[in-house]
C-alpha cells in the first residue's frame, strides 16, 4: 500500500516494519481462535511465539530504517546543495 502511495522503498519498508509491533491484537485474535476451536494448541503456540519475536525485533528494524532514511536524506541534501540535483 505504501508503494501505491508513492513512498520510496525504504519508506515503505519502515511502514511495514512499524506494523510488526501490533502484538496485542495478534495475541487477542489467537486467543479467540483457540477458544472457538478454530486453531489448536500447536498453532496457537506458533502464533504467539512468532508474534512475540516480531514484536521484539520491531524496535531494531525501525532503528535500522531510521538510520537508512537519515543517510538518504543527507545524501539528497548534499546533492542539492552541490548543485548536482
Buried (B, 14 or more C-beta within 10 A) or exposed (E): EBEEEEBEEBBBBBBEBEEBBEBEEBBEBBBEBBEEEEBEEEEBEEBBEEBEEBBEEBEEBBEBBEEBBEEEEEEEEEEEEEEEE
